[in-house]
Amino acid sequence: MTEINYINTIAQLEVRIAELGDAASAEAYALYAEIIRCYVEIAEENQTCEWRVAAYARKCIAYGRKLVDADCSLDVVGEVMERMLDLVTDYRPRLKSTLCEVLIEVLNKLGGEQYGEVLQDVGEELSRLRGNIEAAERGDYGSIKQSGFLQHDPVEWSARWEEVID
């Protein structure tokens, strides 16, 4: 499906939710799950455009949190958050941290012990992100831990950078 098709599908799903008159019904929650599936698909198709991926990740988080709060479609939310986590770069550490937090909450609600390795990996990533964010906020850019082959300017971990990057 193309991005336009996904956007049209999402719009139709949102209209159906509005028509239900009860955004907290089981049917609405099923529609939210379908919406976040569409958003992650669009993000994967646009993974070279970081600002679009970030925008779609924020929408996934918003709808995903509704599902998490209602304990609905947790498996879908977990899958979507994990896929989004792979797409969002370190240029958006606060967004990436939020994805980690939602994923950890979902995995714990699903029965954390069976997701031990994934929980550990996501927890370590969250710890790294939080540590780098805190270091940047202190202006201690020398203690920022880089990941991957491509090194980033440490100032990119600051809140100001993340606010204006797009």
C-alpha positions in Angstrom: 0.0 0.0 0.0 1.2 3.5 -0.6 1.5 6.2 2.0 -1.6 8.0 0.7 -3.6 4.8 0.9 -2.5 4.3 4.5 -3.3 7.9 5.4 -6.8 7.4 3.8 -7.3 4.2 5.7 -6.3 5.9 9.0 -8.7 8.7 8.3 -11.5 6.2 7.7 -10.7 4.4 10.9 -10.7 7.6 12.8 -14.1 8.5 11.4 -15.4 5.1 12.4 -14.2 5.7 15.9 -15.9 9.1 16.0 -19.1 7.5 14.7 -19.1 4.9 17.5 -19.6 7.7 20.1 -17.6 5.6 22.6 -13.9 5.9 22.2 -13.4 3.4 25.0 -15.4 0.6 23.5 -13.9 -2.7 22.4 -14.6 -1.9 18.8 -12.8 1.5 19.2 -9.8 -0.3 20.7 -9.6 -2.7 17.8 -9.6 0.3 15.4 -6.8 2.0 17.4 -4.8 -1.2 17.0 -5.4 -1.1 13.3 -4.4 2.6 13.2 -1.0 1.9 14.9 -0.3 -1.0 12.5 -0.9 1.5 9.6 1.4 4.1 11.1 4.3 1.6 11.6 3.9 0.4 8.0 4.1 4.0 6.8 7.1 4.6 8.9 8.9 1.6 7.6 8.2 2.7 4.0 9.6 6.2 4.9 12.5 5.1 7.0 15.0 7.3 5.1 12.9 10.4 6.1 13.6 10.7 9.8 11.2 13.5 10.5 8.3 11.5 9.1 9.3 8.4 11.1 9.3 10.6 14.2 5.9 12.0 13.5 4.4 8.5 12.9 6.1 7.2 16.1 4.5 10.0 18.1 1.1 9.0 16.8 1.8 5.3 17.6 2.7 6.3 21.1 -0.5 8.3 21.6 -2.8 5.5 20.3 -0.7 2.8 21.9 -1.0 4.4 25.3 -4.8 4.3 25.0 -4.6 0.6 24.4 -2.1 0.0 27.2 -4.2 2.0 29.7 -7.2 -0.2 28.7 -5.1 -3.5 28.6 -6.3 -4.1 25.0 -4.3 -5.4 22.0 -1.1 -5.4 24.0 0.6 -7.8 21.6 -0.1 -5.4 18.8 1.2 -2.4 20.8 4.3 -4.3 21.7 5.0 -5.3 18.2 4.5 -1.8 16.9 6.6 -0.2 19.6 9.4 -2.7 18.9 9.3 -2.0 15.2 9.2 1.8 15.7 12.2 1.5 18.1 14.2 0.1 15.3 13.2 3.0 13.0 13.7 6.0 15.3 17.3 7.1 15.4 19.4 8.6 18.3 18.7 12.0 16.8 15.5 11.8 18.8 16.6 10.3 22.1 13.6 11.5 24.1 11.2 10.0 21.6 13.2 6.8 21.5 13.1 6.7 25.3 9.3 7.0 25.3 9.1 4.1 22.9 11.3 2.0 25.2 9.1 3.0 28.2 5.9 2.0 26.5 7.4 -1.3 25.2 8.7 -2.2 28.7 5.2 -1.5 30.2 3.6 -3.6 27.5 6.0 -6.5 28.0 5.5 -6.4 31.7 1.8 -6.5 31.4 2.0 -9.4 29.0 4.0 -11.4 31.5 7.5 -10.0 31.7 9.3 -13.3 32.6 8.7 -14.7 29.2 10.2 -11.6 27.6 13.3 -11.5 29.8 15.9 -11.1 27.1 13.9 -8.4 25.2 13.1 -6.6 28.4 16.8 -6.6 29.3 17.8 -5.3 25.9 15.2 -2.6 25.9 16.0 -1.7 29.5 19.7 -1.3 28.6 18.8 0.9 25.7 16.6 3.0 27.9 19.4 3.3 30.4 21.8 4.4 27.7 19.4 6.9 26.3 18.6 8.4 29.7 22.2 8.6 30.7 23.1 10.4 27.5 20.2 12.8 27.8 21.2 13.6 31.4 24.8 14.1 30.3 23.7 16.5 27.5 21.5 18.4 29.9 24.5 18.9 32.2 26.6 19.9 29.3 28.8 16.9 29.9 29.1 15.9 26.3 32.3 13.9 26.8 30.5 11.2 28.8 27.9 10.5 26.1 28.0 6.9 24.9 27.7 6.5 21.2 26.2 3.4 19.5 26.8 2.0 16.0 29.3 3.0 13.4 28.2 6.5 12.8 29.2 8.9 15.5 27.0 11.8 16.4 27.9 15.3 17.6 27.2 15.1 21.4 25.1 18.3 21.2 22.5 16.3 19.3 21.5 14.7 22.6 20.3 18.1 24.0 16.6 18.9 24.2 17.1 22.0 22.1 18.5 20.0 19.2 15.7 17.5 19.4 13.1 20.4 19.3 14.5 22.0 16.2 15.9 19.1 14.2 12.8 18.7 12.1 
